[in-house]
Amino acid sequence: MNNHYECIEASINGKLGLINLNRPKVLNAINRQMVSDILSVMEDFEENDQVRVIVLSGNGRAFAAGADINEMAADNAIDFELRNQFKDWDRLARIKKPIIGAVQGFALGGGFELALCCDLLLAADDAEFGFPEVNLGVMPGAGGTQRLTKLVGKTIAMEWLFVGKRISAREALQFGIINRIVAKEILMEETLKLAGEVANQAPLSIRLIKESVLKAVDVSLDEGMQFERKNFYLLFSTEDQKEGMRAFQEKRKANFKGK
Ligand code: CO8
């Protein structure tokens, strides 16, 4: 794995693939290079059988304070169209391994959108979420209006987006945006602990659960049920299903291989 990225740090620790956003001088503002770095590493992790869970974190005062305004300020609509501005974000939505985010400090604009692409989110008590784009005369463009609305409903999303409201970790928990709040000093420790727990489960179960839950966000109950059923059937053609059920019968811990 190439370990030299301009805007992030990446490493593998046991079954975990770690990505740390790393532009602390600009509060991890997300430029195009950063998104491309993130995706390049995530796709490496996706291919690497050793990695079972991806952990995404920030540093210092921020997870990420949004898209890099300086990079974007002079852009026009045709620049975005020709560049296909959000193509890396589309790749992010196709990552099949679970992604766990650890949010400390600011998660604003594109930073909040990046957090919303994670499957599980832990937040430090100082975390602040929000979509301040309205203050810049723009709006979220990497899924913010869609993912937030699907999570918290139209009424709340509309107000938060209209006024660029900053949401505390506690409110984020209350509205189901994050899984839990932990003290900042133990944010990474707790995140790695949860990631480790997920990493020890049967990888194909995790993969198809992720796919099925994400499907539920988009389709009717009936369509979702049919989709779930096929994935359930599919798991019965894995070695891990045989191993998991045999281990139960033999009263021992299962040893999952991801096959
Ligand atoms: N872009 C570029 N630089 C930034 C950004 C940013 N989003 N956020 C902070 N910085 C820089 C500041 O300019 C400053 O740099 P310098 O020291 O050179 O002046 C440094 O980070 C520290 O920031 P502040 O001095 O402003 O720190 P404060 O504690 O006073 O304020 C805030 C912290 C409140 C987070 C403040 O920095 C702020 O409001 N930042 C901008 C937040 C914002 O508007 N985010 C949304 C951006 S637009 C967006 O995300 C659109 C998404 C579209 C799709 C996503 C594509 C990636």
Residues whose N, C-alpha, C, O or C-beta is under 5 A from the ligand:
A	BS01	CO8	K25 V26 L27 A29 I30 A65 G66 A67 D68 I69 N70 F106 L108 G109 G110 P132 E133 M139 P140 G141 A142
